[in-house]
């Protein structure tokens, strides 16, 4: 009767390491607090404002989430869809060919390069 050869059991050891948190993440003990004024105003801690680059006058979007209030910088421009702006520039002439468009782009690129060579 042929003998069975059993494969050896291979044990893999994994090295687990814990990395320190990134510098910009605050631990639970370092959480900053603020107070709501009688007018409903709060002061955002300077460290947070500097990290997010929120200068005076920055518009914020306020959202109520299951985890709490979320503040996000408001978009500088309203969202735009291509169909909102397509054809917004009036043109009375005949449509340009791809060759004419490419030639116009090349001409302008040469003109700008001649004006500001690198």
N, CA, C and O atoms as CSV, one atom per row, in Angstrom:
chain,resi,resn,atom,element,x,y,z
A,1,UNK,N,N,0.830,-1.153,0.000
A,1,UNK,CA,C,0.000,0.000,0.000
A,1,UNK,C,C,0.894,1.241,0.000
A,1,UNK,O,O,1.832,1.332,0.791
A,2,UNK,N,N,0.593,2.224,-0.914
A,2,UNK,CA,C,1.452,3.403,-1.001
A,2,UNK,C,C,1.277,4.282,0.244
A,2,UNK,O,O,0.189,4.403,0.808
A,3,UNK,N,N,2.365,4.869,0.630
A,3,UNK,CA,C,2.355,5.724,1.813
A,3,UNK,C,C,1.876,7.129,1.432
A,3,UNK,O,O,2.266,7.666,0.395
A,4,UNK,N,N,1.042,7.706,2.269
A,4,UNK,CA,C,0.582,9.066,2.019
A,4,UNK,C,C,1.597,10.059,2.574
A,4,UNK,O,O,2.113,9.910,3.681
A,5,UNK,N,N,1.854,11.051,1.782
A,5,UNK,CA,C,2.757,12.105,2.231
A,5,UNK,C,C,1.904,13.306,2.601
A,5,UNK,O,O,1.156,13.833,1.777
A,6,UNK,N,N,2.025,13.720,3.828
A,6,UNK,CA,C,1.239,14.857,4.288
A,6,UNK,C,C,2.063,16.134,4.166
A,6,UNK,O,O,3.243,16.167,4.516
A,7,UNK,N,N,1.430,17.161,3.675
A,7,UNK,CA,C,2.109,18.451,3.557
A,7,UNK,C,C,2.289,19.037,4.949
A,7,UNK,O,O,1.386,18.951,5.781
A,8,UNK,N,N,3.432,19.623,5.204
A,8,UNK,CA,C,3.637,20.212,6.521
A,8,UNK,C,C,2.709,21.413,6.724
A,8,UNK,O,O,2.377,22.135,5.783
A,9,UNK,N,N,2.313,21.596,7.949
A,9,UNK,CA,C,1.461,22.735,8.282
A,9,UNK,C,C,2.344,23.970,8.341
A,9,UNK,O,O,3.351,24.007,9.049
A,10,UNK,N,N,1.946,24.967,7.589
A,10,UNK,CA,C,2.719,26.208,7.551
A,10,UNK,C,C,1.999,27.238,8.411
A,10,UNK,O,O,0.831,27.553,8.186
A,11,UNK,N,N,2.700,27.739,9.370
A,11,UNK,CA,C,2.131,28.786,10.206
A,11,UNK,C,C,2.752,30.108,9.779
A,11,UNK,O,O,3.970,30.245,9.658
A,12,UNK,N,N,1.899,31.043,9.565
A,12,UNK,CA,C,2.386,32.356,9.158
A,12,UNK,C,C,2.265,33.308,10.335
A,12,UNK,O,O,1.217,33.412,10.973
A,13,UNK,N,N,3.319,33.971,10.593
A,13,UNK,CA,C,3.312,34.958,11.650
A,13,UNK,C,C,3.195,36.333,11.015
A,13,UNK,O,O,3.935,36.674,10.093
A,14,UNK,N,N,2.285,37.087,11.509
A,14,UNK,CA,C,2.078,38.420,10.974
A,14,UNK,C,C,2.550,39.437,11.998
A,14,UNK,O,O,2.277,39.321,13.193
A,15,UNK,N,N,3.242,40.402,11.516
A,15,UNK,CA,C,3.700,41.475,12.373
A,15,UNK,C,C,2.650,42.570,12.339
A,15,UNK,O,O,2.337,43.116,11.281
A,16,UNK,N,N,2.130,42.872,13.467
A,16,UNK,CA,C,1.129,43.922,13.562
A,16,UNK,C,C,1.753,45.110,14.255
A,16,UNK,O,O,2.371,44.977,15.311
A,17,UNK,N,N,1.588,46.264,13.656
A,17,UNK,CA,C,2.109,47.457,14.301
A,17,UNK,C,C,1.022,48.512,14.328
A,17,UNK,O,O,0.127,48.532,13.482
A,18,UNK,N,N,1.113,49.361,15.286
A,18,UNK,CA,C,0.153,50.449,15.415
A,18,UNK,C,C,0.898,51.737,15.118
A,18,UNK,O,O,1.876,52.082,15.781
A,19,UNK,N,N,0.417,52.430,14.119
A,19,UNK,CA,C,1.050,53.683,13.734
A,19,UNK,C,C,0.470,54.815,14.568
A,19,UNK,O,O,-0.711,54.785,14.915
A,20,UNK,N,N,1.270,55.795,14.886
A,20,UNK,CA,C,0.722,56.944,15.611
A,20,UNK,C,C,-0.230,57.699,14.693
A,20,UNK,O,O,-0.067,57.666,13.473
A,21,UNK,N,N,-1.217,58.376,15.261
A,21,UNK,CA,C,-2.154,59.120,14.408
A,21,UNK,C,C,-1.437,60.258,13.709
A,21,UNK,O,O,-0.446,60.775,14.224
A,22,UNK,N,N,-1.925,60.656,12.539
A,22,UNK,CA,C,-1.326,61.798,11.847
A,22,UNK,C,C,-1.371,63.027,12.749
A,22,UNK,O,O,-2.199,63.114,13.656
A,23,UNK,N,N,-0.484,63.962,12.492
A,23,UNK,CA,C,-0.389,65.141,13.349
A,23,UNK,C,C,-1.659,65.983,13.352
A,23,UNK,O,O,-1.968,66.637,14.348
A,24,UNK,N,N,-2.398,65.969,12.239
A,24,UNK,CA,C,-3.566,66.840,12.165
A,24,UNK,C,C,-4.828,66.213,12.751
A,24,UNK,O,O,-5.892,66.831,12.703
A,25,UNK,N,N,-4.738,64.995,13.306
A,25,UNK,CA,C,-5.888,64.344,13.914
A,25,UNK,C,C,-5.780,64.501,15.417
A,25,UNK,O,O,-4.762,64.156,16.018
A,26,UNK,N,N,-6.828,65.021,16.016
A,26,UNK,CA,C,-6.803,65.239,17.456
A,26,UNK,C,C,-7.295,63.999,18.186
A,26,UNK,O,O,-8.236,63.344,17.740
A,27,UNK,N,N,-6.671,63.682,19.286
A,27,UNK,CA,C,-7.129,62.564,20.093
A,27,UNK,C,C,-8.353,63.007,20.893
A,27,UNK,O,O,-8.688,64.191,20.914
A,28,UNK,N,N,-9.013,62.067,21.542
A,28,UNK,CA,C,-10.218,62.379,22.304
A,28,UNK,C,C,-9.921,63.392,23.403
A,28,UNK,O,O,-10.767,64.235,23.698
A,29,UNK,N,N,-8.748,63.332,24.013
A,29,UNK,CA,C,-8.400,64.264,25.081
A,29,UNK,C,C,-8.113,65.654,24.549
A,29,UNK,O,O,-8.269,66.635,25.276
A,30,UNK,N,N,-7.696,65.759,23.294
A,30,UNK,CA,C,-7.320,67.044,22.719
A,30,UNK,C,C,-8.476,67.745,22.014
A,30,UNK,O,O,-8.278,68.807,21.424
A,31,UNK,N,N,-9.664,67.179,22.061
A,31,UNK,CA,C,-10.802,67.791,21.379
A,31,UNK,C,C,-11.028,69.189,21.919
A,31,UNK,O,O,-11.010,69.414,23.129
A,32,UNK,N,N,-11.240,70.121,21.007
A,32,UNK,CA,C,-11.458,71.499,21.390
A,32,UNK,C,C,-12.940,71.733,21.613
A,32,UNK,O,O,-13.777,71.079,20.992
A,33,UNK,N,N,-13.260,72.643,22.478
A,33,UNK,CA,C,-14.667,72.952,22.749
A,33,UNK,C,C,-14.912,74.425,22.504
A,33,UNK,O,O,-13.979,75.227,22.461
A,34,UNK,N,N,-16.166,74.766,22.347
A,34,UNK,CA,C,-16.581,76.153,22.175
A,34,UNK,C,C,-17.945,76.302,22.816
A,34,UNK,O,O,-18.551,75.309,23.218
A,35,UNK,N,N,-18.431,77.511,22.918
A,35,UNK,CA,C,-19.708,77.793,23.576
A,35,UNK,C,C,-20.623,78.496,22.580
A,35,UNK,O,O,-20.175,79.325,21.788
A,36,UNK,N,N,-21.904,78.158,22.628
A,36,UNK,CA,C,-22.892,78.838,21.803
A,36,UNK,C,C,-23.323,80.097,22.549
A,36,UNK,O,O,-23.706,80.033,23.717
A,37,UNK,N,N,-23.259,81.242,21.869
A,37,UNK,CA,C,-23.638,82.516,22.500
A,37,UNK,C,C,-25.152,82.652,22.537
A,37,UNK,O,O,-25.869,81.817,21.986
A,38,UNK,N,N,-25.635,83.701,23.186
A,38,UNK,CA,C,-27.073,83.968,23.260
A,38,UNK,C,C,-27.657,84.210,21.872
A,38,UNK,O,O,-28.849,83.999,21.652
A,39,UNK,N,N,-26.811,84.656,20.926
A,39,UNK,CA,C,-27.254,84.890,19.549
A,39,UNK,C,C,-27.121,83.639,18.684
A,39,UNK,O,O,-27.435,83.680,17.494
A,40,UNK,N,N,-26.665,82.535,19.257
A,40,UNK,CA,C,-26.490,81.306,18.487
A,40,UNK,C,C,-25.170,81.247,17.754
A,40,UNK,O,O,-24.999,80.419,16.860
A,41,UNK,N,N,-24.240,82.103,18.110
A,41,UNK,CA,C,-22.941,82.131,17.444
A,41,UNK,C,C,-21.946,81.254,18.190
A,41,UNK,O,O,-22.033,81.072,19.405
A,42,UNK,N,N,-20.998,80.716,17.429
A,42,UNK,CA,C,-19.904,79.954,18.028
A,42,UNK,C,C,-18.590,80.497,17.487
A,42,UNK,O,O,-18.546,81.112,16.422
A,43,UNK,N,N,-17.544,80.264,18.224
A,43,UNK,CA,C,-16.210,80.638,17.765
A,43,UNK,C,C,-15.485,79.346,17.443
A,43,UNK,O,O,-15.353,78.467,18.296
A,44,UNK,N,N,-15.019,79.235,16.216
A,44,UNK,CA,C,-14.236,78.057,15.838
A,44,UNK,C,C,-12.815,78.247,16.340
A,44,UNK,O,O,-12.229,79.309,16.127
A,45,UNK,N,N,-12.249,77.253,16.996
A,45,UNK,CA,C,-10.881,77.394,17.497
A,45,UNK,C,C,-9.897,77.729,16.373
A,45,UNK,O,O,-10.025,77.252,15.245
A,46,UNK,N,N,-8.918,78.558,16.716
A,46,UNK,CA,C,-7.945,79.029,15.738
A,46,UNK,C,C,-7.220,77.878,15.042
A,46,UNK,O,O,-6.966,77.945,13.839
A,47,UNK,N,N,-6.885,76.820,15.790
A,47,UNK,CA,C,-6.180,75.681,15.199
A,47,UNK,C,C,-6.991,75.055,14.072
A,47,UNK,O,O,-6.435,74.670,13.044
A,48,UNK,N,N,-8.299,74.953,14.263
A,48,UNK,CA,C,-9.180,74.383,13.226
A,48,UNK,C,C,-9.245,75.324,12.030
A,48,UNK,O,O,-9.119,74.886,10.886
A,49,UNK,N,N,-9.441,76.622,12.290
A,49,UNK,CA,C,-9.522,77.592,11.184
A,49,UNK,C,C,-8.250,77.609,10.367
A,49,UNK,O,O,-8.303,77.670,9.139
A,50,UNK,N,N,-7.107,77.556,11.031
A,50,UNK,CA,C,-5.838,77.557,10.309
A,50,UNK,C,C,-5.657,76.284,9.500
A,50,UNK,O,O,-5.226,76.337,8.348
A,51,UNK,N,N,-5.980,75.143,10.088
A,51,UNK,CA,C,-5.824,73.865,9.383
A,51,UNK,C,C,-6.676,73.815,8.127
A,51,UNK,O,O,-6.236,73.312,7.094
A,52,UNK,N,N,-7.901,74.339,8.213
A,52,UNK,CA,C,-8.826,74.305,7.076
A,52,UNK,C,C,-8.690,75.525,6.177
A,52,UNK,O,O,-9.351,75.614,5.142
A,53,UNK,N,N,-7.828,76.472,6.573
A,53,UNK,CA,C,-7.622,77.710,5.822
A,53,UNK,C,C,-8.926,78.480,5.647
A,53,UNK,O,O,-9.228,78.982,4.564
A,54,UNK,N,N,-9.696,78.566,6.738
A,54,UNK,CA,C,-10.938,79.326,6.757
A,54,UNK,C,C,-10.631,80.706,7.301
A,54,UNK,O,O,-10.492,80.889,8.510
A,55,UNK,N,N,-10.527,81.672,6.412
A,55,UNK,CA,C,-10.273,83.054,6.799
A,55,UNK,C,C,-11.598,83.711,7.180
A,55,UNK,O,O,-12.667,83.146,6.950
A,56,UNK,N,N,-11.522,84.897,7.756
A,56,UNK,CA,C,-12.725,85.660,8.091
A,56,UNK,C,C,-13.539,85.877,6.815
A,56,UNK,O,O,-12.981,86.228,5.775
A,57,UNK,N,N,-14.824,85.674,6.892
A,57,UNK,CA,C,-15.697,85.852,5.737
A,57,UNK,C,C,-15.949,84.586,4.942
A,57,UNK,O,O,-16.737,84.609,3.997
A,58,UNK,N,N,-15.301,83.473,5.297
A,58,UNK,CA,C,-15.530,82.205,4.593
A,58,UNK,C,C,-16.973,81.767,4.826
A,58,UNK,O,O,-17.423,81.691,5.969
A,59,UNK,N,N,-17.687,81.482,3.759
A,59,UNK,CA,C,-19.065,80.989,3.897
A,59,UNK,C,C,-19.035,79.501,4.174
A,59,UNK,O,O,-18.298,78.752,3.531
A,60,UNK,N,N,-19.847,79.073,5.141
A,60,UNK,CA,C,-19.909,77.676,5.523
A,60,UNK,C,C,-21.303,77.127,5.296
A,60,UNK,O,O,-22.298,77.834,5.458
A,61,UNK,N,N,-21.364,75.856,4.919
A,61,UNK,CA,C,-22.623,75.136,4.803
A,61,UNK,C,C,-22.786,74.362,6.109
A,61,UNK,O,O,-21.858,73.684,6.549
A,62,UNK,N,N,-23.960,74.462,6.727
A,62,UNK,CA,C,-24.227,73.790,7.992
A,62,UNK,C,C,-25.217,72.658,7.718
A,62,UNK,O,O,-26.302,72.883,7.182
A,63,UNK,N,N,-24.825,71.435,8.096
A,63,UNK,CA,C,-25.696,70.268,7.906
A,63,UNK,C,C,-25.904,69.567,9.234
A,63,UNK,O,O,-24.963,69.408,10.011
A,64,UNK,N,N,-27.127,69.150,9.496
A,64,UNK,CA,C,-27.435,68.366,10.679
A,64,UNK,C,C,-27.339,66.893,10.288
A,64,UNK,O,O,-28.099,66.433,9.436
A,65,UNK,N,N,-26.420,66.150,10.894
A,65,UNK,CA,C,-26.219,64.740,10.579
A,65,UNK,C,C,-26.506,63.910,11.822
A,65,UNK,O,O,-26.583,64.460,12.921
A,66,UNK,N,N,-26.666,62.594,11.671
A,66,UNK,CA,C,-26.888,61.748,12.843
A,66,UNK,C,C,-25.734,61.812,13.848
A,66,UNK,O,O,-25.934,61.565,15.038
A,67,UNK,N,N,-24.535,62.143,13.376
A,67,UNK,CA,C,-23.372,62.204,14.258
A,67,UNK,C,C,-23.174,63.584,14.862
A,67,UNK,O,O,-22.341,63.745,15.754
A,68,UNK,N,N,-23.913,64.581,14.405
A,68,UNK,CA,C,-23.775,65.932,14.918
A,68,UNK,C,C,-23.844,66.948,13.801
A,68,UNK,O,O,-24.256,66.629,12.686
A,69,UNK,N,N,-23.449,68.146,14.092
A,69,UNK,CA,C,-23.481,69.231,13.110
A,69,UNK,C,C,-22.201,69.187,12.286
A,69,UNK,O,O,-21.104,69.057,12.829
A,70,UNK,N,N,-22.353,69.296,10.980
A,70,UNK,CA,C,-21.223,69.262,10.056
A,70,UNK,C,C,-21.081,70.631,9.416
A,70,UNK,O,O,-22.048,71.176,8.883
A,71,UNK,N,N,-19.879,71.186,9.466
A,71,UNK,CA,C,-19.576,72.449,8.801
A,71,UNK,C,C,-18.663,72.176,7.617
A,71,UNK,O,O,-17.648,71.492,7.750
A,72,UNK,N,N,-19.030,72.716,6.452
A,72,UNK,CA,C,-18.207,72.580,5.255
A,72,UNK,C,C,-18.117,73.936,4.580
A,72,UNK,O,O,-19.067,74.719,4.605
A,73,UNK,N,N,-16.966,74.208,3.975
A,73,UNK,CA,C,-16.835,75.444,3.212
A,73,UNK,C,C,-17.792,75.384,2.030
A,73,UNK,O,O,-17.877,74.370,1.337
A,74,UNK,N,N,-18.513,76.482,1.807
A,74,UNK,CA,C,-19.460,76.548,0.694
A,74,UNK,C,C,-18.685,76.607,-0.622
A,74,UNK,O,O,-17.578,77.143,-0.679
A,75,UNK,N,N,-19.275,76.053,-1.666
A,75,UNK,CA,C,-18.663,76.088,-2.990
A,75,UNK,C,C,-18.566,77.540,-3.455
A,75,UNK,O,O,-19.467,78.342,-3.208
A,76,UNK,N,N,-17.468,77.865,-4.127
A,76,UNK,CA,C,-17.292,79.231,-4.607
A,76,UNK,C,C,-18.232,79.563,-5.761
A,76,UNK,O,O,-18.642,80.711,-5.933
A,77,UNK,N,N,-18.569,78.541,-6.550
A,77,UNK,CA,C,-19.449,78.733,-7.691
A,77,UNK,C,C,-20.590,77.735,-7.619
A,77,UNK,O,O,-20.429,76.626,-7.108
A,78,UNK,N,N,-21.725,78.130,-8.125
A,78,UNK,CA,C,-22.865,77.217,-8.171
A,78,UNK,C,C,-22.556,76.059,-9.111
A,78,UNK,O,O,-21.887,76.264,-10.124
A,79,UNK,N,N,-23.021,74.850,-8.809
A,79,UNK,CA,C,-22.786,73.728,-9.725
A,79,UNK,C,C,-23.400,74.034,-11.090
A,79,UNK,O,O,-24.503,74.574,-11.180
A,80,UNK,N,N,-22.684,73.686,-12.132
A,80,UNK,CA,C,-23.132,73.972,-13.495
A,80,UNK,C,C,-23.132,72.693,-14.307
A,80,UNK,O,O,-22.199,71.895,-14.226
A,81,UNK,N,N,-24.174,72.503,-15.085
A,81,UNK,CA,C,-24.249,71.372,-16.005
A,81,UNK,C,C,-23.948,71.878,-17.413
A,81,UNK,O,O,-24.223,73.035,-17.735
A,82,UNK,N,N,-23.388,71.016,-18.242
A,82,UNK,CA,C,-23.017,71.444,-19.592
A,82,UNK,C,C,-24.226,71.947,-20.375
A,82,UNK,O,O,-24.103,72.878,-21.171
A,83,UNK,N,N,-25.395,71.339,-20.157
A,83,UNK,CA,C,-26.572,71.791,-20.909
A,83,UNK,C,C,-27.007,73.197,-20.486
A,83,UNK,O,O,-27.726,73.870,-21.225
A,84,UNK,N,N,-26.575,73.643,-19.299
A,84,UNK,CA,C,-26.909,74.997,-18.866
A,84,UNK,C,C,-26.122,76.055,-19.632
A,84,UNK,O,O,-26.602,77.176,-19.800
A,85,UNK,N,N,-24.936,75.720,-20.093
A,85,UNK,CA,C,-24.082,76.707,-20.747
A,85,UNK,C,C,-23.826,76.409,-22.218
A,85,UNK,O,O,-23.270,77.252,-22.923
A,86,UNK,N,N,-24.215,75.240,-22.695
A,86,UNK,CA,C,-23.959,74.873,-24.088
A,86,UNK,C,C,-24.657,75.856,-25.018
A,86,UNK,O,O,-25.856,76.103,-24.897
A,87,UNK,N,N,-23.895,76.408,-25.939
A,87,UNK,CA,C,-24.454,77.338,-26.917
A,87,UNK,C,C,-24.710,78.723,-26.362
A,87,UNK,O,O,-25.447,79.500,-26.970
A,88,UNK,N,N,-24.115,79.057,-25.208
A,88,UNK,CA,C,-24.384,80.360,-24.608
A,88,UNK,C,C,-23.671,81.500,-25.341
A,88,UNK,O,O,-24.072,82.656,-25.210
A,89,UNK,N,N,-22.630,81.195,-26.102
A,89,UNK,CA,C,-21.959,82.225,-26.892
A,89,UNK,C,C,-22.548,82.235,-28.300
A,89,UNK,O,O,-22.537,81.224,-29.003
A,90,UNK,N,N,-23.049,83.371,-28.685
A,90,UNK,CA,C,-23.683,83.477,-29.999
A,90,UNK,C,C,-22.637,83.428,-31.105
A,90,UNK,O,O,-21.555,83.998,-30.967
A,91,UNK,N,N,-22.960,82.749,-32.198
A,91,UNK,CA,C,-22.097,82.673,-33.373
A,91,UNK,C,C,-22.982,82.680,-34.591
A,91,UNK,O,O,-23.865,81.834,-34.737
A,92,UNK,N,N,-22.743,83.641,-35.471
A,92,UNK,CA,C,-23.598,83.796,-36.641
A,92,UNK,C,C,-22.994,83.159,-37.892
A,92,UNK,O,O,-23.697,82.977,-38.885
A,93,UNK,N,N,-21.718,82.821,-37.862
A,93,UNK,CA,C,-21.064,82.295,-39.049
A,93,UNK,C,C,-21.285,80.798,-39.228
A,93,UNK,O,O,-22.029,80.158,-38.484
A,94,UNK,N,N,-20.609,80.266,-40.244
A,94,UNK,CA,C,-20.717,78.829,-40.496
A,94,UNK,C,C,-19.912,78.065,-39.451
A,94,UNK,O,O,-18.975,78.624,-38.880
A,95,UNK,N,N,-20.242,76.821,-39.188
A,95,UNK,CA,C,-19.473,76.039,-38.222
A,95,UNK,C,C,-18.035,75.844,-38.710
A,95,UNK,O,O,-17.805,75.663,-39.906
A,96,UNK,N,N,-17.088,75.880,-37.807
A,96,UNK,CA,C,-15.673,75.685,-38.142
A,96,UNK,C,C,-15.373,74.194,-38.232
A,96,UNK,O,O,-15.981,73.380,-37.536
A,97,UNK,N,N,-14.430,73.852,-39.094
A,97,UNK,CA,C,-13.995,72.459,-39.201
A,97,UNK,C,C,-12.960,72.191,-38.107
A,97,UNK,O,O,-12.423,73.124,-37.510
A,98,UNK,N,N,-12.690,70.925,-37.854
A,98,UNK,CA,C,-11.671,70.573,-36.863
A,98,UNK,C,C,-10.310,71.133,-37.263
A,98,UNK,O,O,-9.552,71.593,-36.409
A,99,UNK,N,N,-10.001,71.095,-38.551
A,99,UNK,CA,C,-8.718,71.619,-39.022
A,99,UNK,C,C,-8.605,73.118,-38.744
A,99,UNK,O,O,-7.547,73.597,-38.333
A,100,UNK,N,N,-9.689,73.855,-38.966
A,100,UNK,CA,C,-9.677,75.294,-38.696
A,100,UNK,C,C,-9.520,75.564,-37.196
A,100,UNK,O,O,-8.808,76.488,-36.802
A,101,UNK,N,N,-10.183,74.761,-36.363
A,101,UNK,CA,C,-10.058,74.937,-34.916
A,101,UNK,C,C,-8.632,74.641,-34.461
A,101,UNK,O,O,-8.071,75.388,-33.660
A,102,UNK,N,N,-8.046,73.565,-34.960
A,102,UNK,CA,C,-6.679,73.209,-34.579
A,102,UNK,C,C,-5.686,74.276,-35.041
A,102,UNK,O,O,-4.740,74.599,-34.323
A,103,UNK,N,N,-5.899,74.817,-36.229
A,103,UNK,CA,C,-5.019,75.877,-36.731
A,103,UNK,C,C,-5.141,77.129,-35.860
A,103,UNK,O,O,-4.137,77.780,-35.571
A,104,UNK,N,N,-6.341,77.465,-35.447
A,104,UNK,CA,C,-6.546,78.616,-34.579
A,104,UNK,C,C,-5.888,78.428,-33.216
A,104,UNK,O,O,-5.311,79.369,-32.670
A,105,UNK,N,N,-5.970,77.232,-32.671
A,105,UNK,CA,C,-5.324,76.940,-31.386
A,105,UNK,C,C,-3.811,77.046,-31.523
A,105,UNK,O,O,-3.151,77.620,-30.658
A,106,UNK,N,N,-3.260,76.503,-32.592
A,106,UNK,CA,C,-1.811,76.564,-32.824
A,106,UNK,C,C,-1.344,77.999,-32.984
A,106,UNK,O,O,-0.303,78.377,-32.446
A,107,UNK,N,N,-2.098,78.797,-33.714
A,107,UNK,CA,C,-1.741,80.207,-33.917
A,107,UNK,C,C,-1.717,80.956,-32.584
A,107,UNK,O,O,-0.790,81.718,-32.310
A,108,UNK,N,N,-2.732,80.735,-31.766
A,108,UNK,CA,C,-2.783,81.416,-30.466
A,108,UNK,C,C,-1.669,80.939,-29.546
A,108,UNK,O,O,-1.080,81.745,-28.827
A,109,UNK,N,N,-1.370,79.644,-29.555
A,109,UNK,CA,C,-0.275,79.118,-28.731
A,109,UNK,C,C,1.059,79.745,-29.149
A,109,UNK,O,O,1.862,80.116,-28.292
A,110,UNK,N,N,1.298,79.865,-30.447
A,110,UNK,CA,C,2.536,80.495,-30.934
A,110,UNK,C,C,2.600,81.968,-30.528
A,110,UNK,O,O,3.654,82.470,-30.140
A,111,UNK,N,N,1.461,82.650,-30.624
A,111,UNK,CA,C,1.417,84.063,-30.256
A,111,UNK,C,C,1.729,84.236,-28.774
A,111,UNK,O,O,2.511,85.115,-28.412
A,112,UNK,N,N,1.136,83.420,-27.914
A,112,UNK,CA,C,1.380,83.525,-26.471
A,112,UNK,C,C,2.817,83.152,-26.127
A,112,UNK,O,O,3.426,83.767,-25.252
A,113,UNK,N,N,3.360,82.152,-26.808
A,113,UNK,CA,C,4.738,81.743,-26.528
A,113,UNK,C,C,5.711,82.843,-26.938
A,113,UNK,O,O,6.686,83.107,-26.234
A,114,UNK,N,N,5.447,83.487,-28.079
A,114,UNK,CA,C,6.312,84.568,-28.547
A,114,UNK,C,C,6.276,85.749,-27.571
A,114,UNK,O,O,7.274,86.453,-27.412
A,115,UNK,N,N,5.143,85.964,-26.928
A,115,UNK,CA,C,4.987,87.058,-25.994
A,115,UNK,C,C,5.652,86.753,-24.651
A,115,UNK,O,O,6.203,87.650,-24.012
A,116,UNK,N,N,5.600,85.481,-24.222
A,116,UNK,CA,C,6.149,85.062,-22.935
A,116,UNK,C,C,7.007,83.807,-23.119
A,116,UNK,O,O,6.608,82.734,-22.666
A,117,UNK,N,N,8.157,83.905,-23.759
A,117,UNK,CA,C,8.986,82.688,-23.925
A,117,UNK,C,C,9.509,82.216,-22.577
A,117,UNK,O,O,9.744,83.012,-21.668
A,118,UNK,N,N,9.685,80.901,-22.469
A,118,UNK,CA,C,10.173,80.331,-21.195
A,118,UNK,C,C,11.663,80.163,-21.215
A,118,UNK,O,O,12.246,79.700,-20.234
